Amino acid sequence: MGRQPWIVQDLLLTRDAPSPNVGTAWIWTSLTVFILLYAGLGVVDFLLMRRYARPQPAVAGDDAAAEPVLGY
């Protein structure tokens, strides 16, 4: 048994499962794209959370200053 569901028991061995058509260049390219994509999404997520979590300054003499400002 194992954790390779794409390998059929007694029909395909683990050593025969990798595709010969996928080279190391494609693996590194896809890994790099995923890392850059998730890094970019992480930066956007961080900036948005920081922007909306920052408290808004109250304006002196404004009656609406007692209510929290949500920023959107």
N, C-alpha and C positions, 0 to 999 in steps of 0.2 A: 504494500500500500504506500501511500505518500500523499503529498499535497500538490501533485501535478495532474489536475483533472483533464488536461488535454492529451495525456498519455493513457491509452487504453491498456488495461491489465492483460498481460500475456500476448499482446499484439504489437506493441511499440515499446521499445526499451528507452530508458531515460537518455542514454548516450546517443540514440538516433533521433531524438525529438527536436533539437535545434534546426532551424531552417538554414540550408546552405546559401540561400539567396540574400540573407541579411548580413551585411558586412559590419566590421567594427566602426567604420566611418558613419554609417547610418545610426548605429547605437549611440555614439558620442554626439552626433548632431541632435537626435531627438532628446537625449538627456540634457544637453545644453539649452535647447529651446524650452523644455519644461522648467528647468531651474530659473531661466530668465523670466519666464511667464509668471511663475509663482513669486519670485522676488519682486517683480513689478506690482503684482496684486497685493503683496504684503506691504509695500511702501504706500500704495494708494489707501489700503485699509488703515494703516497707522495714521496717515495724514487726516483722513476723514474722522477717525475716532478722536484724534487730538483736537481737531477743529470743533467738533460738536460737544466735546466734554469740557472745553474751556468755559468757565463762567463768564457771562456777559456783564460788563460794568453797568452799574445803575446810573441813570441820568438824574442829577440833582433837581428837585422841584417837580419831578414828573410823577403823576398819580399812578401810572402804569408800572412804575419801577418796583412796586411791591410784588408784582407777578413775575415769575421766572420767564426769561426769554429763551425760547427753544432754538432760535437761530435758523429757522426755515419757514 
